[in-house]
Amino acid sequence: MSIKFVCICGKRLRAREEMAARRSVCPRCGRPVGIPSLKPTHRGGEARPLTPAERFARRRSGLPVDDFDTLSPAPPIHREDLPPPRSNRVAAELVLPDSPSPAPPPRPLDPSVVRQALPRRQRSKTPSPVRPWQPESRWYEYFVFPVRAGLYILGLSVILTVVTGVLTLLLPEFLQVRGKMLEHGVWIAPSLALLALVAGYAFTLLDGALMTGCAGKPAAVCWPGRNIRIAYQASARWLFCLLPGPVVGVYAGFRYWLNCGEPEVLDWLILAEIGSLSLGYWLLLLVAVAQRGRLLDAHPQRVVLLLAQLGPAAVPVVTFAGLALLAHAALIFYALSSLHGHGNNWLILLSAYVSVLFWGVLLCRWLGLWCHRRTA
């Protein structure tokens, strides 16, 4: 006849009658377990695990709730003192280790192994570990955002090419009709509104790259979608930054070009210098406005503070950027002025728009991150 009892871990055990009122070791959890007696003298002396009710009562009374407190004292059991088992099943249940040791802690599972063990339907739902975002630090990392926004850049370039080219071709016909200013207003006003809308979408893309860079956030494509109010606001903000200073430089260069006669090499160098400085100052005004998102920051004092934060290297950088922007503007003007009878100029105009938007997005992102690192 065998004695049946249950360990605290839930393992069902058996023992021979000779093992009654002794203490053994559970083969599953390795903890000591008491074998019940055949003839318990009273209710509390029976060597068995405590029931939930007994545990609750002992806990309320302040008594220990360990199951081993209710076991009767017994001498330690050694492997050589055990009689030979009657069957393999009993022997397997009463195997005692040489020295009981706690179970090793479970090792953490490898996410890749777990992902491979899951079915295919559950693999796509299993979230992969997300790496923390780091701002661009190497020169080639700045090309990631313009390439990612390549479809937007190409689409805007195509639309700008068509709109500006058609307006350039139709403008002489509008100006030939004299004395019909009302008809001119009916045609020219919607055309200028359409041009401002398309330019607003392009300015929104550039503005998003500049603002996310100044805030030190990951680059995101800012696209107004059907909300044309955002596009017009971006267009008005970028054009407003022309008023505090760049317009004066552009007007001075235009007056110099009118009064210099036939421009020579020195005259072209002076005009290029005036234009590059004016456009570089325009870029600094845009960065100053993007730092805090206020149009009131578009004034010379804010630009001086920004130059003090960026350091002396900011002057040649923005001057070179203004010179590159002036070169793109000259290329666009050349392509628009020679559209009549030259089909290749459409391709030149499209390439100029693609180039100015691509490098503009990259430059705005780089300037924004530069300001963020200097002011952080």
C-alpha positions as CSV (number, residue, x, y, z in Angstrom):
1,M,0.0,0.0,0.0
2,S,1.4,3.5,-0.9
3,I,0.8,6.9,0.6
4,K,-0.5,9.5,-1.9
5,F,0.1,13.2,-1.2
6,V,0.6,16.5,-3.1
7,C,3.6,18.8,-3.0
8,I,3.1,22.6,-2.7
9,C,4.1,23.0,-6.4
10,G,1.2,20.7,-7.4
11,K,3.2,17.6,-8.2
12,R,1.3,14.4,-7.1
13,L,3.7,12.0,-5.3
14,R,3.6,8.5,-3.8
15,A,5.6,6.9,-1.0
16,R,5.7,3.5,0.7
17,E,4.3,3.0,4.1
18,E,7.8,2.8,5.6
19,M,8.3,6.4,4.6
20,A,5.4,7.7,6.7
21,A,6.0,10.8,8.9
22,R,9.3,11.4,7.2
23,R,10.6,14.1,5.0
24,S,11.6,13.8,1.3
25,V,12.4,16.1,-1.7
26,C,10.1,16.8,-4.5
27,P,11.6,15.8,-7.9
28,R,10.0,18.7,-9.7
29,C,10.8,21.8,-7.6
30,G,13.5,20.4,-5.3
31,R,11.9,21.6,-2.1
32,P,11.6,19.4,1.0
33,V,8.1,17.9,1.4
34,G,6.7,16.0,4.3
35,I,5.1,12.5,3.9
36,P,1.8,12.2,5.8
37,S,1.5,9.8,8.7
38,L,-0.8,6.8,8.6
39,K,-2.3,7.4,12.0
40,P,-2.3,11.1,12.8
41,T,-3.0,11.7,16.5
42,H,-4.9,14.9,16.0
43,R,-5.9,17.2,13.2
44,G,-3.0,19.6,13.5
45,G,-0.4,16.9,13.6
46,E,-1.1,15.5,10.1
47,A,1.9,16.1,7.8
48,R,0.2,17.6,4.7
49,P,0.2,20.9,2.9
50,L,-1.9,23.6,4.4
51,T,-5.3,24.3,2.8
52,P,-6.1,27.9,1.6
53,A,-8.4,28.3,4.6
54,E,-5.7,27.2,7.0
55,R,-3.2,29.6,5.4
56,F,-5.6,32.5,5.7
57,A,-6.3,31.7,9.4
58,R,-2.6,31.4,10.3
59,R,-1.8,34.6,8.4
60,R,-4.5,36.5,10.4
61,S,-3.1,35.1,13.6
62,G,0.5,36.1,12.8
63,L,1.7,32.5,12.6
64,P,4.0,31.4,9.8
65,V,2.3,29.9,6.8
66,D,5.1,27.8,5.6
67,D,4.0,24.2,5.0
68,F,7.1,22.8,6.6
69,D,6.1,24.2,10.1
70,T,3.4,21.5,10.4
71,L,5.7,18.6,9.6
72,S,6.8,16.4,12.3
73,P,10.5,16.3,13.0
74,A,12.3,13.5,11.3
75,P,15.9,12.6,10.7
76,P,17.4,13.5,7.4
77,I,17.1,10.9,4.6
78,H,20.1,9.6,2.7
79,R,20.1,7.8,-0.6
80,E,21.8,4.7,0.9
81,D,19.2,4.4,3.7
82,L,16.3,4.0,1.2
83,P,15.1,0.4,0.5
84,P,15.0,-0.8,-3.1
85,P,11.9,0.4,-4.8
86,R,9.1,-2.0,-5.8
87,S,8.6,-0.6,-9.3
88,N,10.2,1.9,-11.7
89,R,7.4,4.4,-11.3
90,V,7.8,4.6,-7.5
91,A,11.6,4.9,-8.0
92,A,11.2,7.7,-10.4
93,E,8.9,9.6,-8.0
94,L,11.3,9.2,-5.0
95,V,14.6,10.0,-6.7
96,L,16.6,12.2,-4.4
97,P,19.4,14.4,-5.6
98,D,22.8,14.3,-3.9
99,S,22.4,17.9,-2.7
100,P,19.2,19.8,-3.4
101,S,19.8,23.0,-5.2
102,P,17.4,25.7,-6.2
103,A,16.1,25.7,-9.8
104,P,18.2,28.0,-12.1
105,P,16.5,31.2,-13.2
106,P,14.9,31.2,-16.6
107,R,17.1,32.7,-19.4
108,P,15.6,35.6,-21.4
109,L,14.3,34.5,-24.7
110,D,15.9,35.8,-27.9
111,P,13.3,37.8,-29.9
112,S,14.7,36.5,-33.2
113,V,14.2,32.9,-32.1
114,V,10.7,33.6,-30.8
115,R,9.8,35.4,-34.1
116,Q,11.1,32.4,-36.1
117,A,9.1,30.0,-34.0
118,L,5.8,31.8,-34.5
119,P,3.5,31.2,-37.5
120,R,3.7,33.5,-40.4
121,R,0.5,35.3,-39.6
122,Q,1.8,36.2,-36.1
123,R,5.3,37.2,-37.3
124,S,4.0,40.3,-38.9
125,K,2.1,41.3,-35.7
126,T,5.1,40.8,-33.5
127,P,6.7,44.3,-32.9
128,S,10.4,44.5,-33.6
129,P,12.7,46.4,-31.2
130,V,12.7,50.1,-32.0
131,R,16.1,51.8,-32.0
132,P,16.2,55.3,-30.6
133,W,16.4,58.0,-33.3
134,Q,19.7,59.8,-33.7
135,P,20.0,63.1,-35.6
136,E,22.1,63.2,-38.7
137,S,25.8,63.4,-38.0
138,R,27.6,62.4,-41.2
139,W,27.3,64.2,-44.6
140,Y,25.7,61.4,-46.5
141,E,22.9,61.0,-43.9
142,Y,21.5,64.4,-44.9
143,F,20.6,63.0,-48.3
144,V,18.1,60.5,-46.8
145,F,15.3,63.0,-46.3
146,P,15.5,64.7,-49.8
147,V,15.6,61.2,-51.4
148,R,12.6,60.1,-49.3
149,A,10.7,63.2,-50.4
150,G,11.7,62.7,-54.1
151,L,8.1,62.1,-55.3
152,Y,6.9,65.3,-53.8
153,I,9.9,67.2,-55.3
154,L,9.3,65.7,-58.7
155,G,5.6,66.4,-58.7
156,L,6.0,70.0,-57.5
157,S,8.7,70.6,-60.2
158,V,6.5,69.3,-63.0
159,I,3.6,71.5,-61.8
160,L,5.8,74.6,-61.4
161,T,7.3,74.0,-64.9
162,V,3.8,73.8,-66.5
163,V,2.4,76.8,-64.6
164,T,5.3,79.2,-65.0
165,G,5.9,78.1,-68.6
166,V,2.3,78.6,-69.7
167,L,2.1,82.0,-67.9
168,T,5.3,83.1,-69.6
169,L,3.9,82.1,-73.0
170,L,0.6,83.8,-72.5
171,L,1.9,87.0,-70.9
172,P,2.9,88.8,-74.1
173,E,-0.6,88.2,-75.5
174,F,-2.2,89.8,-72.4
175,L,0.1,92.8,-72.7
176,Q,-0.6,93.4,-76.4
177,V,-4.2,94.3,-75.8
178,R,-4.4,97.9,-74.6
179,G,-7.2,99.6,-72.8
180,K,-8.7,96.4,-71.4
181,M,-7.4,96.3,-67.9
182,L,-10.5,94.4,-66.7
183,E,-9.8,91.5,-69.0
184,H,-6.2,91.6,-67.9
185,G,-7.3,91.3,-64.2
186,V,-9.7,88.5,-65.0
187,W,-6.9,86.4,-66.5
188,I,-3.9,87.5,-64.5
189,A,-5.3,87.4,-61.0
190,P,-6.3,83.7,-61.0
191,S,-3.0,82.8,-62.7
192,L,-1.1,84.6,-59.9
193,A,-3.3,82.9,-57.3
194,L,-2.5,79.5,-58.8
195,L,1.2,80.2,-58.9
196,A,1.2,81.3,-55.3
197,L,-0.7,78.1,-54.3
198,V,1.9,75.9,-56.1
199,A,4.7,77.9,-54.6
200,G,3.1,77.6,-51.2
201,Y,3.2,73.8,-51.4
202,A,6.9,74.0,-52.2
203,F,7.5,76.4,-49.4
204,T,5.6,74.1,-47.0
205,L,7.9,71.3,-47.9
206,L,11.0,73.5,-47.3
207,D,9.5,74.9,-44.1
208,G,8.9,71.5,-42.6
209,A,12.5,70.5,-43.2
210,L,13.7,73.7,-41.5
211,M,11.4,73.6,-38.5
212,T,12.0,69.9,-37.7
213,G,15.7,70.6,-37.9
214,C,15.5,73.6,-35.6
215,A,13.4,71.5,-33.1
216,G,15.8,68.5,-33.3
217,K,13.1,66.1,-34.4
218,P,13.1,63.4,-37.1
219,A,12.6,64.8,-40.6
220,A,9.0,64.5,-41.7
221,V,7.5,65.5,-45.1
222,C,5.1,68.4,-44.4
223,W,2.3,68.2,-47.0
224,P,-0.8,70.4,-46.6
225,G,-3.0,68.0,-48.7
226,R,-6.4,69.6,-49.3
227,N,-5.8,72.3,-46.8
228,I,-4.8,75.1,-49.1
229,R,-4.8,77.6,-46.2
230,I,-1.6,76.1,-44.9
231,A,0.0,76.4,-48.3
232,Y,-0.9,80.1,-48.6
233,Q,0.3,80.8,-45.1
234,A,3.7,79.2,-45.9
235,S,3.9,81.2,-49.1
236,A,3.1,84.5,-47.3
237,R,5.6,83.7,-44.5
238,W,8.5,83.1,-46.9
239,L,7.6,86.1,-49.0
240,F,7.2,88.3,-45.9
241,C,10.8,87.5,-44.9
242,L,11.9,89.2,-48.2
243,L,10.7,92.6,-46.9
244,P,13.1,93.4,-44.0
245,G,16.3,93.4,-46.0
246,P,16.7,91.2,-49.2
247,V,14.3,93.4,-51.2
248,V,16.6,96.4,-50.5
249,G,19.6,94.4,-51.8
250,V,17.7,93.2,-54.9
251,Y,16.6,96.7,-55.7
252,A,20.1,98.0,-55.3
253,G,21.4,95.3,-57.6
254,F,18.7,96.1,-60.2
255,R,19.5,99.8,-60.1
256,Y,23.2,99.1,-60.6
257,W,22.4,96.8,-63.5
258,L,20.3,99.6,-65.2
259,N,23.0,102.3,-64.7
260,C,26.1,100.4,-65.5
261,G,25.6,100.2,-69.2
262,E,26.9,97.1,-70.9
263,P,27.9,94.8,-67.9
264,E,31.4,93.6,-67.9
265,V,33.1,90.9,-65.8
266,L,33.6,93.2,-62.8
267,D,30.0,94.3,-63.0
268,W,28.7,90.7,-63.1
269,L,30.9,89.9,-60.0
270,I,29.4,92.9,-58.1
271,L,25.9,91.9,-59.0
272,A,26.6,88.3,-58.0
273,E,28.0,89.5,-54.7
274,I,24.9,91.7,-54.0
275,G,22.5,89.0,-54.9
276,S,24.3,86.2,-52.9
277,L,24.5,88.4,-49.8
278,S,20.8,89.4,-50.1
279,L,19.7,85.8,-50.5
280,G,21.9,84.6,-47.7
281,Y,20.4,87.2,-45.4
282,W,17.0,85.9,-46.5
283,L,18.0,82.4,-45.4
284,L,19.1,83.7,-42.0
285,L,15.7,85.5,-41.5
286,L,13.9,82.3,-42.3
287,V,16.0,80.4,-39.7
288,A,15.3,83.0,-37.1
289,V,11.6,82.8,-37.7
290,A,11.6,79.0,-37.7
291,Q,13.4,78.8,-34.3
292,R,10.5,80.1,-32.3
293,G,7.8,80.2,-35.0
294,R,7.3,84.0,-34.8
295,L,7.2,86.4,-37.7
296,L,8.2,89.2,-35.4
297,D,11.7,87.6,-35.3
298,A,12.3,88.7,-38.9
299,H,14.5,91.7,-38.0
300,P,18.2,92.5,-38.2
301,Q,18.7,92.2,-34.4
302,R,17.5,88.6,-34.4
303,V,19.8,87.8,-37.3
304,V,22.8,89.3,-35.4
305,L,22.0,87.1,-32.4
306,L,21.7,84.1,-34.7
307,L,25.1,84.7,-36.2
308,A,26.6,85.0,-32.7
309,Q,25.1,81.6,-31.9
310,L,26.3,79.9,-35.1
311,G,29.8,81.4,-35.1
312,P,31.9,83.1,-37.8
313,A,31.6,80.1,-40.1
314,A,27.9,81.0,-40.8
315,V,28.7,84.0,-43.0
316,P,30.6,82.2,-45.8
317,V,28.1,79.3,-45.6
318,V,25.0,81.4,-46.1
319,T,26.8,83.5,-48.7
320,F,27.7,80.4,-50.7
321,A,24.1,79.1,-50.3
322,G,22.8,82.4,-51.5
323,L,25.1,82.3,-54.5
324,A,23.8,78.8,-55.4
325,L,20.2,80.0,-55.1
326,L,21.1,82.9,-57.3
327,A,22.6,80.6,-59.9
328,H,19.4,78.5,-59.9
329,A,17.2,81.6,-60.3
330,A,19.3,82.8,-63.2
331,L,18.9,79.4,-64.9
332,I,15.2,79.5,-64.4
333,F,15.0,83.0,-65.8
334,Y,17.0,82.0,-68.8
335,A,14.8,79.0,-69.5
336,L,11.6,81.0,-69.1
337,S,12.9,83.8,-71.4
338,S,13.8,81.4,-74.2
339,L,10.7,79.1,-74.2
340,H,9.5,80.4,-77.6
341,G,10.6,78.1,-80.3
342,H,13.0,76.0,-78.1
343,G,11.5,72.8,-76.8
344,N,14.7,71.8,-74.9
345,N,14.2,74.7,-72.5
346,W,11.3,72.9,-70.9
347,L,13.6,70.1,-69.8
348,I,16.1,72.8,-68.6
349,L,13.3,74.5,-66.6
350,L,12.2,71.2,-65.1
351,S,15.8,70.3,-64.1
352,A,16.3,73.7,-62.5
353,Y,13.1,73.3,-60.4
354,V,14.1,69.7,-59.3
355,S,17.6,70.9,-58.4
356,V,16.5,73.9,-56.4
357,L,13.9,71.9,-54.4
358,F,16.2,69.0,-53.8
359,W,19.1,71.1,-52.6
360,G,16.8,73.5,-50.8
361,V,15.3,70.7,-48.7
362,L,18.8,69.4,-47.9
363,L,20.0,72.9,-47.0
364,C,17.0,73.7,-44.8
365,R,17.4,70.4,-42.9
366,W,21.1,71.0,-42.4
367,L,20.7,74.6,-41.3
368,G,18.0,73.6,-38.8
369,L,20.1,70.9,-37.2
370,W,23.1,73.2,-37.1
371,C,21.1,75.8,-35.1
372,H,19.7,73.1,-32.9
373,R,23.1,71.8,-31.9
374,R,24.4,75.3,-31.3
375,T,21.5,76.4,-29.1
376,A,21.0,73.0,-27.2
